[in-house]
Amino acid sequence: MPPVISAEGLYKIFGRRPQRGVRELQGGRSREDLRAQGLTAAVIDASFSVDPGEIFVVMGLSGSGKSTLIRMVNGLLPATAGELRIGDEVLSKMSPAQVREVRRRRISMVFQNFALLPHRTVGENAAYGLEVSGMNRSDREKKAREALEMVGLKGWDGYRPSALSGGMQQRVGLARALASGTDVMLMDEAFSALDPLIRRDMQDQLVDLQQRLEKTILFITHDLNEAMRIGDRIAMMRDGRIVQVGTSEEILNEPANDYVAKFIQDVDRTRVLVAGAVMEQPPETLGAGQGPRTAHKLLRETQNSWLVVLERDRTPAGVLWQDDVAEAVRVGQEQLPWSSEHEMAVVSHDTPVAELFGKSAQHAAPLVVVDDEGRFAGVIPRVTLLTALGVIGEGADPSPVPDVPPPEAPGGSAAEDGQLAPTADDRRGGDAR
């Protein structure tokens, strides 16, 4: 399927004669060179795509350009150069009226500061985007109630936002985006204002909702742990440029440069890597209909001490051990020698590595990994689990990643389509986040 969002060679330059800045950057000039001329290069030659049903996270420090990038995707800031598409519609070539129409039909937004209207009820806030689009009252109230129930706020539609906690208010913002029924959701630092426990709960809820509703989500954050926890793929930004795009495992195990390597050096790998990322394939497996002699032959050929047994549908039946198999062959036993002492530990392919150590300590046999349908996917011997915690990469400079944010612009005001419009400072180039 074609990407839902795609960008090719995207630039955003603030200041007078921004096209000159694009040409100079393409000619090898630096971001600092442009700043000396009064130009701010917020996004430089950004190319990426977001697939249907994907949570795509843009991650970067303050000043990296990530918030400018999401405003461009939302149509609030026009691109200086490059092409930006929402599905098959070229956003970067549209008139302001056409952009607003695409935004109403296809894009919803969840903001960092909740962006709720204090004089309206929770239900009215959740239905606001539908009201702006012209939906009649009964239909929009029904959709708003359904969305509020999805985020755990059933029965709160008659309250004012001031009666809700910060986490509950953010859920209202999420419900408003869900009620709009758009296929694309943009989230700009949506959870950064929340307490850690509430933030983790919101992350879990977002992943759950995305899996159930198959929304395409572009998520902006400065928190690497958050990015790796919820993102299917992550784009790492630095100084306006995208320096690496990949899965959590790819970024952890194959950092594109020293900057990324330094950025990830303090990440808790055990909470990012999952069983499927560290599992391996055994030398052989045995069908459940085979006997001890076949098992003994395979164990001798592979010089292994254990053997995974699979049913016909490739679901795991158990693990056999060398000594038990040898004894079964010696006494002429026809059935496979299952041992209660060597019970099989089964884990899902998406189980975090941090949760595997307890299971591994309780079982001598390797952990058996299964996919979403319960079919055999691989094994994790104890030695593999321990080596999965090895150091990433070599030769990275241990000095800290610099974080020197430029001045940030204030946020926008409520626009006619229920989202935020760029302020005068935005248009002058005050935001290069």
Sine and cosine of phi, psi and omega as CSV:
sin_phi,cos_phi,sin_psi,cos_psi,sin_omega,cos_omega
0.00,0.00,0.58,-0.82,0.01,-1.00
-0.93,0.37,0.42,-0.91,0.00,-1.00
-0.90,0.44,0.48,-0.88,0.07,-1.00
-0.98,0.18,-0.62,0.78,0.07,-1.00
-0.81,-0.59,0.72,-0.70,0.08,-1.00
-0.58,-0.81,0.64,-0.76,0.03,-1.00
-0.77,-0.63,0.64,-0.77,0.00,-1.00
-0.69,-0.72,0.90,-0.43,0.05,-1.00
0.84,0.54,0.72,0.69,-0.12,-0.99
-0.99,0.12,0.75,-0.66,0.06,-1.00
-0.81,-0.59,0.56,-0.83,0.21,-0.98
-0.68,-0.73,0.93,-0.37,0.01,-1.00
-0.90,-0.44,0.79,-0.62,0.07,-1.00
-0.99,-0.17,0.60,-0.80,0.04,-1.00
0.83,-0.56,-0.03,-1.00,-0.01,-1.00
-0.97,0.25,0.65,-0.76,0.00,-1.00
0.81,0.59,0.85,0.52,-0.04,-1.00
-0.90,0.44,-0.48,0.88,0.02,-1.00
-0.87,0.49,-0.53,0.85,0.07,-1.00
-0.88,0.48,-0.64,0.77,0.02,-1.00
-0.89,0.45,-0.63,0.78,0.04,-1.00
-0.88,0.48,-0.72,0.69,-0.02,-1.00
-0.89,0.47,-0.63,0.78,-0.03,-1.00
-0.94,0.35,-0.63,0.78,0.06,-1.00
-0.90,0.44,-0.68,0.73,0.03,-1.00
-0.91,0.41,-0.42,0.91,0.04,-1.00
-1.00,0.04,0.04,1.00,0.09,-1.00
0.95,-0.31,-0.03,1.00,0.03,-1.00
-0.95,0.30,0.39,-0.92,-0.07,-1.00
-0.99,-0.11,0.19,-0.98,0.07,-1.00
-0.88,0.48,-0.62,0.79,0.00,-1.00
-0.92,0.39,-0.59,0.80,0.05,-1.00
-0.86,0.50,-0.66,0.75,0.00,-1.00
-0.93,0.36,-0.60,0.80,0.00,-1.00
-0.88,0.47,-0.58,0.81,0.03,-1.00
-0.91,0.41,-0.34,0.94,0.02,-1.00
-0.99,-0.13,0.11,0.99,0.00,-1.00
1.00,0.09,0.29,0.96,0.02,-1.00
-0.93,-0.36,0.63,-0.77,0.04,-1.00
-0.92,-0.39,0.91,-0.42,0.03,-1.00
-1.00,0.00,0.99,-0.13,-0.08,-1.00
-0.99,0.11,-0.64,0.77,0.04,-1.00
-0.74,-0.67,0.75,-0.66,-0.11,-0.99
-0.79,-0.61,0.92,-0.40,0.15,-0.99
0.77,0.64,0.76,0.65,-0.04,-1.00
-1.00,0.05,0.80,-0.60,0.06,-1.00
-0.74,-0.67,0.78,-0.63,0.03,-1.00
-0.25,-0.97,0.21,-0.98,0.09,-1.00
-0.61,-0.79,0.50,-0.86,0.01,-1.00
-0.86,-0.52,0.85,-0.53,-0.06,-1.00
-0.99,0.15,0.36,-0.93,0.04,-1.00
-0.85,0.53,0.71,-0.71,0.04,-1.00
0.96,0.29,0.29,0.96,-0.05,-1.00
-0.97,-0.23,0.59,-0.80,0.23,-0.97
-0.99,-0.10,0.96,-0.29,-0.03,-1.00
-0.96,-0.29,0.88,-0.48,-0.09,-1.00
-0.97,-0.26,0.77,-0.64,0.14,-0.99
-0.98,-0.20,0.88,-0.48,-0.16,-0.99
-0.88,-0.48,0.72,-0.70,0.05,-1.00
-0.06,-1.00,0.33,-0.95,0.07,-1.00
-0.95,0.31,0.20,-0.98,0.09,-1.00
-0.86,0.51,0.74,-0.68,-0.04,-1.00
1.00,-0.07,0.00,1.00,-0.05,-1.00
-0.99,0.16,-0.30,0.95,0.02,-1.00
0.97,-0.26,0.05,1.00,-0.12,-0.99
-0.92,0.39,-0.64,0.77,-0.01,-1.00
-0.95,0.31,-0.57,0.82,0.11,-0.99
-0.89,0.45,-0.64,0.77,-0.01,-1.00
-0.88,0.48,-0.70,0.71,-0.04,-1.00
-0.94,0.34,-0.51,0.86,0.07,-1.00
-0.93,0.37,-0.49,0.87,0.09,-1.00
-0.94,0.34,-0.67,0.74,0.04,-1.00
-0.89,0.46,-0.57,0.82,0.00,-1.00
-0.98,0.19,-0.11,0.99,0.01,-1.00
0.99,0.16,0.14,0.99,0.00,-1.00
-0.99,0.17,-0.45,0.89,0.04,-1.00
-0.81,-0.58,0.83,-0.56,0.03,-1.00
-0.96,0.26,0.53,-0.85,0.04,-1.00
-0.95,0.32,0.62,-0.78,0.13,-0.99
-0.96,0.27,-0.59,0.80,0.04,-1.00
-0.40,-0.92,0.32,-0.95,0.00,-1.00
0.99,-0.14,0.03,-1.00,-0.05,-1.00
-0.83,-0.55,0.70,-0.72,0.03,-1.00
-0.79,-0.62,0.82,-0.58,-0.03,-1.00
-0.87,-0.49,0.61,-0.79,0.23,-0.97
-0.91,-0.41,0.97,-0.24,-0.16,-0.99
0.90,0.43,-0.80,-0.60,0.02,-1.00
-0.99,-0.14,0.18,0.98,-0.01,-1.00
-0.99,-0.17,0.79,-0.61,-0.04,-1.00
-1.00,0.04,0.99,-0.15,-0.06,-1.00
-0.90,0.44,-0.57,0.82,-0.10,-1.00
-0.95,0.31,-0.15,0.99,0.01,-1.00
-0.92,-0.39,0.15,0.99,-0.08,-1.00
-1.00,-0.03,0.39,-0.92,0.14,-0.99
-0.97,0.26,0.31,-0.95,0.04,-1.00
-0.81,0.58,-0.63,0.78,0.00,-1.00
-0.91,0.40,-0.65,0.76,0.03,-1.00
-0.92,0.39,-0.62,0.78,0.04,-1.00
-0.89,0.46,-0.69,0.72,0.02,-1.00
-0.88,0.48,-0.61,0.80,0.01,-1.00
-0.92,0.40,-0.69,0.73,0.06,-1.00
-0.88,0.47,-0.66,0.75,-0.01,-1.00
-0.88,0.47,-0.66,0.75,-0.01,-1.00
-0.93,0.37,-0.60,0.80,-0.07,-1.00
-0.99,0.14,-0.58,0.81,-0.27,-0.96
-0.85,-0.53,-0.29,0.96,-0.16,-0.99
-0.80,-0.60,0.75,-0.67,0.17,-0.99
-0.83,-0.56,0.37,-0.93,-0.17,-0.99
-0.73,-0.68,0.66,-0.75,0.13,-0.99
-0.88,-0.48,0.82,-0.58,-0.14,-0.99
-0.98,-0.20,0.34,-0.94,0.03,-1.00
-0.90,0.44,-0.64,0.76,-0.10,-0.99
-0.99,-0.13,0.40,0.92,0.07,-1.00
0.96,0.29,-0.68,0.73,0.05,-1.00
0.83,0.56,0.66,0.75,0.05,-1.00
-1.00,-0.02,0.48,-0.88,0.05,-1.00
-1.00,0.01,0.93,-0.38,-0.16,-0.99
-0.91,0.42,-0.43,0.90,-0.04,-1.00
-1.00,0.07,-0.04,1.00,0.03,-1.00
-0.95,-0.31,0.43,-0.90,0.03,-1.00
-0.95,0.31,0.17,-0.98,0.06,-1.00
-0.86,0.52,-0.70,0.72,0.02,-1.00
-0.89,0.45,-0.65,0.76,0.01,-1.00
-0.92,0.38,-0.59,0.81,0.07,-1.00
-0.91,0.41,-0.67,0.74,-0.01,-1.00
-0.91,0.41,-0.48,0.88,-0.04,-1.00
-1.00,-0.08,0.05,1.00,-0.17,-0.99
-0.87,0.49,-0.71,0.70,0.00,-1.00
-0.88,0.48,-0.60,0.80,0.03,-1.00
-0.94,0.35,-0.58,0.81,0.05,-1.00
-0.89,0.45,-0.70,0.71,0.00,-1.00
-0.89,0.45,-0.57,0.82,-0.02,-1.00
-0.97,0.22,-0.12,0.99,0.08,-1.00
0.99,-0.14,0.15,0.99,0.01,-1.00
-0.93,0.36,0.59,-0.81,-0.02,-1.00
-0.93,0.36,0.33,-0.94,-0.19,-0.98
-0.89,0.46,-0.73,0.69,-0.07,-1.00
-0.90,0.44,-0.65,0.76,-0.01,-1.00
-0.93,0.37,-0.67,0.74,-0.03,-1.00
-0.94,0.35,-0.57,0.82,0.04,-1.00
-0.92,0.40,-0.62,0.79,0.04,-1.00
-0.90,0.44,-0.73,0.69,0.01,-1.00
-0.90,0.44,-0.61,0.79,0.02,-1.00
-0.90,0.43,-0.67,0.74,0.03,-1.00
-0.89,0.45,-0.66,0.76,0.03,-1.00
-0.89,0.46,-0.67,0.75,-0.01,-1.00
-0.93,0.37,-0.64,0.77,0.03,-1.00
-0.90,0.44,-0.60,0.80,0.05,-1.00
-0.91,0.41,-0.60,0.80,0.03,-1.00
-0.86,0.52,-0.58,0.81,-0.07,-1.00
-0.99,-0.15,0.25,0.97,0.10,-1.00
0.99,0.15,0.43,0.90,-0.01,-1.00
-0.88,-0.48,0.54,0.84,0.05,-1.00
-0.87,0.48,0.75,-0.66,0.02,-1.00
1.00,-0.01,-0.06,1.00,-0.02,-1.00
-0.99,-0.14,0.07,1.00,-0.14,-0.99
-0.91,0.41,-0.36,0.93,-0.02,-1.00
-1.00,0.00,-0.06,1.00,-0.03,-1.00
-1.00,0.04,0.34,-0.94,0.12,-0.99
-1.00,0.04,0.44,-0.90,-0.01,-1.00
-0.83,0.56,-0.50,0.86,-0.03,-1.00
-0.90,0.44,-0.32,0.95,0.00,-1.00
-1.00,0.10,-0.08,1.00,-0.09,-1.00
-0.96,-0.27,0.47,-0.88,0.11,-0.99
-0.96,0.30,0.15,-0.99,0.01,-1.00
-0.86,0.50,-0.68,0.73,0.01,-1.00
-0.90,0.43,-0.62,0.78,0.02,-1.00
-0.93,0.37,-0.60,0.80,0.04,-1.00
-0.90,0.43,-0.61,0.79,0.04,-1.00
-0.92,0.39,-0.53,0.85,0.07,-1.00
-0.90,0.43,-0.56,0.83,0.05,-1.00
-0.90,0.43,-0.67,0.74,0.05,-1.00
-0.87,0.48,-0.63,0.77,0.03,-1.00
-0.92,0.38,-0.65,0.76,0.03,-1.00
-0.89,0.46,-0.63,0.77,0.03,-1.00
-0.87,0.49,-0.66,0.75,0.03,-1.00
-0.92,0.39,-0.65,0.76,0.01,-1.00
-0.93,0.38,-0.64,0.77,-0.03,-1.00
-0.89,0.47,-0.51,0.86,-0.03,-1.00
-0.90,0.44,-0.37,0.93,0.08,-1.00
0.95,0.31,0.30,0.95,0.01,-1.00
-0.97,0.22,0.39,-0.92,0.01,-1.00
-1.00,0.05,-0.19,0.98,0.00,-1.00
-0.86,-0.51,0.76,-0.64,0.10,-0.99
-0.88,-0.48,0.78,-0.63,0.06,-1.00
-0.95,-0.32,0.73,-0.69,-0.06,-1.00
-0.75,-0.66,0.94,-0.35,-0.08,-1.00
-0.98,-0.20,0.98,-0.19,-0.02,-1.00
0.77,0.64,0.67,0.74,-0.19,-0.98
-0.89,0.46,-0.46,0.89,-0.08,-1.00
-0.93,-0.36,0.05,1.00,-0.14,-0.99
-0.94,0.35,-0.35,0.94,-0.01,-1.00
-1.00,0.03,0.00,1.00,-0.09,-1.00
-1.00,-0.09,0.42,-0.91,0.10,-1.00
-0.90,0.43,0.45,-0.89,-0.11,-0.99
-0.81,0.59,-0.70,0.72,-0.04,-1.00
-0.92,0.38,-0.66,0.75,0.03,-1.00
-0.92,0.39,-0.62,0.79,0.00,-1.00
-0.88,0.47,-0.69,0.73,0.01,-1.00
-0.90,0.44,-0.64,0.77,0.02,-1.00
-0.89,0.45,-0.66,0.75,0.02,-1.00
-0.91,0.41,-0.61,0.80,0.05,-1.00
-0.88,0.47,-0.70,0.71,0.02,-1.00
-0.88,0.47,-0.68,0.74,-0.03,-1.00
-0.92,0.40,-0.62,0.78,0.01,-1.00
-0.89,0.46,-0.72,0.70,0.00,-1.00
-0.89,0.46,-0.66,0.75,0.01,-1.00
-0.90,0.44,-0.71,0.71,0.01,-1.00
-0.90,0.44,-0.65,0.76,0.00,-1.00
-0.90,0.44,-0.63,0.78,0.00,-1.00
-0.93,0.37,-0.58,0.81,-0.02,-1.00
-0.98,0.20,-0.63,0.77,-0.11,-0.99
-0.98,-0.17,-0.23,0.97,0.01,-1.00
0.83,0.55,0.66,0.75,0.09,-1.00
-0.96,0.28,0.48,-0.88,0.15,-0.99
-1.00,-0.10,0.84,-0.54,-0.16,-0.99
-0.83,-0.56,0.78,-0.62,0.17,-0.99
-0.96,-0.29,0.91,-0.42,-0.17,-0.99
-0.89,-0.45,0.81,-0.59,0.01,-1.00
-0.97,-0.23,0.72,-0.69,0.05,-1.00
-0.42,-0.91,0.38,-0.93,0.15,-0.99
-0.97,-0.26,-0.01,1.00,-0.10,-1.00
-0.99,-0.16,0.93,-0.37,-0.06,-1.00
-0.91,0.42,-0.63,0.78,0.01,-1.00
-0.89,0.46,-0.64,0.77,0.05,-1.00
-0.90,0.44,-0.69,0.72,0.00,-1.00
-0.86,0.52,-0.71,0.71,-0.06,-1.00
-0.97,0.24,-0.38,0.93,-0.01,-1.00
-0.97,0.23,-0.61,0.79,-0.12,-0.99
-0.94,-0.34,-0.30,0.95,-0.16,-0.99
-0.99,0.13,0.73,-0.68,0.20,-0.98
-0.95,0.32,-0.66,0.75,0.15,-0.99
-0.66,-0.75,0.39,-0.92,-0.07,-1.00
-0.77,-0.64,0.70,-0.71,0.16,-0.99
-0.96,-0.29,0.87,-0.49,0.03,-1.00
-1.00,-0.02,0.82,-0.57,-0.01,-1.00
-0.93,-0.37,0.56,-0.83,0.09,-1.00
-0.52,-0.85,0.81,-0.58,0.06,-1.00
0.78,0.62,0.68,0.74,0.07,-1.00
1.00,0.05,-0.17,0.99,-0.05,-1.00
-0.94,-0.33,0.54,-0.84,0.16,-0.99
-1.00,0.08,0.89,-0.45,-0.09,-1.00
-0.99,-0.15,-0.30,0.95,0.07,-1.00
-0.28,-0.96,0.64,-0.77,0.13,-0.99
-0.81,-0.58,0.77,-0.64,0.01,-1.00
-0.02,-1.00,0.07,-1.00,0.11,-0.99
-0.96,0.29,0.19,-0.98,0.05,-1.00
-0.84,0.55,-0.69,0.72,-0.03,-1.00
-0.90,0.43,-0.65,0.76,0.00,-1.00
-0.91,0.42,-0.65,0.76,0.00,-1.00
-0.94,0.34,-0.62,0.78,0.02,-1.00
-0.93,0.37,-0.69,0.73,-0.13,-0.99
-1.00,-0.03,-0.38,0.92,-0.04,-1.00
-0.68,-0.73,0.89,0.45,0.01,-1.00
-0.87,0.50,0.67,-0.74,-0.12,-0.99
-0.94,0.33,-0.49,0.87,-0.03,-1.00
-0.39,-0.92,-0.01,-1.00,-0.04,-1.00
-0.90,0.44,-0.55,0.83,0.00,-1.00
-0.87,0.49,-0.74,0.67,0.01,-1.00
-0.91,0.42,-0.65,0.76,0.01,-1.00
-0.87,0.49,-0.66,0.75,0.04,-1.00
-0.93,0.37,-0.59,0.81,-0.04,-1.00
-0.90,0.43,-0.61,0.80,-0.11,-0.99
-0.99,-0.10,0.03,1.00,-0.15,-0.99
-0.91,0.42,-0.40,0.92,-0.01,-1.00
-0.97,-0.22,0.16,0.99,0.00,-1.00
-0.95,0.32,0.67,-0.74,0.08,-1.00
-0.97,0.23,0.99,-0.14,-0.07,-1.00
-0.86,0.52,-0.55,0.84,-0.07,-1.00
-0.91,0.40,-0.35,0.94,0.00,-1.00
-0.99,-0.17,-0.07,1.00,0.03,-1.00
-0.96,-0.26,-0.77,0.64,0.01,-1.00
-0.94,0.35,0.58,-0.82,0.02,-1.00
-0.88,-0.48,0.17,-0.99,-0.09,-1.00
-0.83,0.56,-0.65,0.76,-0.02,-1.00
-0.90,0.44,-0.38,0.92,-0.03,-1.00
-0.99,0.12,-0.34,0.94,-0.06,-1.00
-0.90,-0.43,-0.10,1.00,-0.03,-1.00
-0.94,0.35,0.27,-0.96,0.06,-1.00
-0.68,-0.74,0.25,-0.97,0.02,-1.00
-1.00,-0.02,0.71,-0.70,0.03,-1.00
-0.95,0.31,0.35,-0.94,0.01,-1.00
-0.86,0.51,-0.60,0.80,-0.01,-1.00
-0.47,-0.88,0.37,-0.93,0.20,-0.98
-0.79,-0.61,0.31,-0.95,-0.07,-1.00
-0.86,-0.51,0.69,-0.73,0.11,-0.99
-0.95,0.31,0.59,-0.81,-0.05,-1.00
-0.90,0.44,-0.33,0.94,0.01,-1.00
-1.00,0.09,-0.08,1.00,0.01,-1.00
-0.98,0.18,0.21,-0.98,-0.03,-1.00
-0.94,-0.35,0.01,-1.00,-0.03,-1.00
-0.86,0.51,-0.56,0.83,-0.04,-1.00
-0.92,0.40,-0.67,0.74,0.04,-1.00
-0.90,0.44,-0.67,0.75,0.03,-1.00
-0.88,0.48,-0.68,0.74,-0.02,-1.00
-0.90,0.44,-0.65,0.76,0.02,-1.00
-0.89,0.46,-0.71,0.71,0.01,-1.00
-0.90,0.43,-0.63,0.77,0.00,-1.00
-0.91,0.42,-0.63,0.78,0.02,-1.00
-0.93,0.37,-0.67,0.74,-0.04,-1.00
-0.91,0.41,-0.61,0.79,-0.05,-1.00
-1.00,-0.01,-0.19,0.98,-0.05,-1.00
0.81,0.58,0.63,0.78,0.02,-1.00
-0.96,-0.27,0.36,-0.93,-0.01,-1.00
-0.99,-0.17,-0.10,1.00,-0.02,-1.00
-0.59,-0.81,0.27,-0.96,-0.07,-1.00
-0.51,-0.86,0.81,-0.59,0.03,-1.00
-0.99,0.11,0.73,-0.68,-0.01,-1.00
-0.96,-0.30,0.75,-0.67,-0.06,-1.00
-0.88,-0.48,0.62,-0.79,0.14,-0.99
-0.95,0.30,0.09,-1.00,-0.03,-1.00
-0.88,0.47,-0.55,0.83,0.00,-1.00
-1.00,0.08,0.21,0.98,0.04,-1.00
0.93,0.37,0.36,0.93,0.21,-0.98
-1.00,0.10,0.59,-0.80,-0.06,-1.00
-0.95,0.32,0.72,-0.69,0.03,-1.00
-0.99,-0.11,-0.48,0.88,-0.01,-1.00
0.32,-0.95,-0.07,-1.00,0.03,-1.00
-0.82,-0.57,0.76,-0.64,0.07,-1.00
-0.99,-0.16,0.49,-0.87,0.02,-1.00
-0.89,-0.45,0.50,-0.86,-0.13,-0.99
-0.82,0.57,-0.74,0.67,-0.06,-1.00
-0.90,0.44,-0.64,0.77,0.01,-1.00
-0.92,0.40,-0.64,0.77,0.00,-1.00
-0.92,0.38,-0.69,0.73,0.00,-1.00
-0.87,0.49,-0.66,0.75,0.01,-1.00
-0.92,0.39,-0.63,0.78,0.02,-1.00
-0.89,0.45,-0.63,0.77,0.03,-1.00
-0.92,0.39,-0.65,0.76,-0.04,-1.00
-0.88,0.47,-0.64,0.77,-0.06,-1.00
-1.00,-0.05,0.02,1.00,0.04,-1.00
0.98,0.22,0.42,0.91,0.00,-1.00
-0.93,0.36,0.66,-0.75,-0.03,-1.00
-1.00,-0.07,-0.40,0.92,-0.05,-1.00
-1.00,-0.07,0.45,-0.89,0.04,-1.00
-0.91,0.42,0.67,-0.74,-0.11,-0.99
-1.00,0.07,0.99,0.10,0.05,-1.00
-0.95,0.30,0.61,-0.79,-0.04,-1.00
-0.82,-0.57,0.82,-0.57,0.04,-1.00
-0.91,0.41,-0.38,0.93,0.02,-1.00
-0.94,0.33,-0.44,0.90,-0.05,-1.00
-0.90,-0.44,0.85,0.53,0.01,-1.00
-0.92,0.39,0.49,-0.87,-0.05,-1.00
-1.00,0.03,0.74,-0.68,0.10,-0.99
-0.98,-0.19,0.86,-0.51,-0.05,-1.00
-0.94,-0.34,0.73,-0.68,0.04,-1.00
-0.76,-0.65,0.45,-0.89,0.06,-1.00
-0.97,0.23,0.44,-0.90,-0.03,-1.00
-0.90,0.44,-0.38,0.93,-0.03,-1.00
-0.98,-0.21,0.29,0.96,0.07,-1.00
-0.96,0.28,0.80,-0.60,0.03,-1.00
-0.86,0.52,0.59,-0.81,-0.01,-1.00
-0.85,0.53,-0.55,0.84,0.00,-1.00
-0.85,0.53,-0.47,0.88,-0.04,-1.00
-1.00,0.02,-0.06,1.00,-0.08,-1.00
-1.00,0.05,-0.42,0.91,-0.12,-0.99
-0.90,0.45,-0.65,0.76,0.02,-1.00
-0.89,0.46,-0.67,0.74,0.02,-1.00
-0.92,0.40,-0.64,0.77,-0.02,-1.00
-0.91,0.42,-0.60,0.80,-0.02,-1.00
-0.93,0.37,-0.41,0.91,-0.05,-1.00
-1.00,0.03,-0.19,0.98,-0.10,-1.00
-0.73,-0.69,0.71,-0.71,0.06,-1.00
-0.96,0.26,-0.51,0.86,-0.02,-1.00
-0.95,0.30,0.37,-0.93,0.08,-1.00
-0.91,0.41,0.39,-0.92,0.11,-0.99
-0.96,0.29,0.72,-0.70,0.02,-1.00
-0.99,-0.17,0.82,-0.57,-0.07,-1.00
-0.98,-0.19,0.72,-0.69,0.02,-1.00
-0.85,-0.53,0.37,-0.93,0.03,-1.00
-1.00,0.04,-0.18,-0.98,-0.06,-1.00
-0.91,0.41,-0.39,0.92,0.02,-1.00
-1.00,-0.09,0.11,0.99,0.02,-1.00
0.99,0.14,0.16,0.99,0.02,-1.00
-1.00,0.10,0.47,-0.88,-0.03,-1.00
-0.88,0.48,0.74,-0.67,0.01,-1.00
-0.87,-0.49,-0.51,0.86,-0.03,-1.00
0.19,-0.98,-0.13,-0.99,-0.01,-1.00
-0.74,-0.68,0.38,-0.92,0.09,-1.00
-0.77,-0.64,1.00,-0.07,0.12,-0.99
-0.90,0.44,0.36,-0.93,-0.06,-1.00
-0.86,0.50,-0.63,0.78,-0.01,-1.00
-0.91,0.41,-0.58,0.82,0.04,-1.00
-0.91,0.41,-0.64,0.77,0.01,-1.00
-0.88,0.47,-0.64,0.76,-0.01,-1.00
-0.95,0.31,-0.64,0.77,-0.01,-1.00
-0.96,0.29,-0.27,0.96,0.04,-1.00
-0.91,0.42,-0.26,0.96,-0.02,-1.00
-1.00,-0.07,0.24,0.97,-0.01,-1.00
-0.89,0.45,0.26,-0.97,0.00,-1.00
-0.95,0.32,0.64,-0.77,0.01,-1.00
-1.00,0.06,0.76,-0.64,0.18,-0.98
0.92,0.40,0.13,-0.99,0.03,-1.00
-0.64,-0.76,0.45,-0.89,0.14,-0.99
0.99,0.15,0.15,0.99,-0.01,-1.00
-0.96,0.29,0.68,-0.73,0.06,-1.00
-0.92,0.40,0.84,-0.54,-0.06,-1.00
-0.96,0.29,-0.03,1.00,-0.01,-1.00
-0.92,0.40,0.49,-0.87,-0.07,-1.00
-0.93,0.38,0.42,-0.91,0.06,-1.00
-0.95,0.32,0.79,-0.62,-0.02,-1.00
-0.92,0.39,0.60,-0.80,0.05,-1.00
-0.69,-0.72,1.00,0.01,-0.02,-1.00
-0.86,-0.51,0.99,0.12,-0.10,-0.99
-0.95,0.31,0.66,-0.75,0.13,-0.99
-0.97,0.26,0.18,-0.98,0.04,-1.00
-0.86,0.52,0.64,-0.77,-0.02,-1.00
-0.97,-0.24,0.56,-0.83,-0.02,-1.00
-0.99,0.11,0.42,-0.91,0.10,-0.99
-0.92,0.38,0.33,-0.94,0.00,-1.00
-0.96,0.29,0.15,-0.99,-0.02,-1.00
-1.00,0.09,-0.04,-1.00,0.06,-1.00
-0.94,-0.34,0.19,-0.98,-0.04,-1.00
-0.91,0.42,0.76,-0.65,-0.02,-1.00
-0.98,-0.18,0.13,-0.99,-0.08,-1.00
-0.91,0.41,-0.34,0.94,-0.02,-1.00
-0.98,-0.18,0.26,0.97,0.08,-1.00
1.00,0.07,0.15,0.99,0.05,-1.00
-0.86,-0.51,-0.09,-1.00,-0.04,-1.00
-1.00,-0.09,0.72,-0.70,0.05,-1.00
-0.99,-0.10,0.44,-0.90,0.02,-1.00
-0.92,0.40,0.64,-0.77,0.04,-1.00
-0.99,0.12,0.08,-1.00,0.05,-1.00
-0.88,0.48,-0.60,0.80,0.03,-1.00
-0.90,0.44,-0.61,0.79,0.04,-1.00
-0.86,0.51,-0.73,0.69,-0.06,-1.00
-0.92,0.39,-0.44,0.90,0.03,-1.00
-0.99,0.11,-0.23,0.97,0.05,-1.00
0.97,-0.25,0.44,0.90,-0.02,-1.00
-0.97,0.25,-0.24,0.97,-0.07,-1.00
-0.91,-0.42,0.91,-0.42,0.09,-1.00
-0.81,-0.59,0.54,0.84,-0.06,-1.00
-0.95,0.32,0.00,0.00,0.00,0.00
